[in-house]
Amino acid sequence: MSFQKKSFKGKKRSFGRRKVCRFCADKNLKVDYKDPSSLRMFVTERGKIVPRRISGNCAKHQRAVAAAIKKARNIALLPFSSTGVS
């Protein structure tokens, strides 16, 4: 059994601009579980919490957003999952 190396010739990885945490950039913004419209930006259409590398949040605010989403789900401000069954 022989293993072949994958060739990556001609393929370059392009890295975009690093996202900035919107809560650190604007000090007036606060993470609030009672505001589901702002939390919806951090939840996919399937109901999953968007990871930090995609949302651009710093670690501190990503933890706060995750906790706020979970709290909002428990008091029925946000759904646990999408309504459609596929």
Sequence and secondary structure as in RCSB ss.txt:
>XXXX:A:sequence
MSFQKKSFKGKKRSFGRRKVCRFCADKNLKVDYKDPSSLRMFVTERGKIVPRRISGNCAKHQRAVAAAIKKARNI
ALLPFSSTGVS
>XXXX:A:secstr
        TT           HHHH TT    TT HHHHGGGB TTS B  HHHH   HHHHHHHHHHHHHHHHT
TSS SS S   
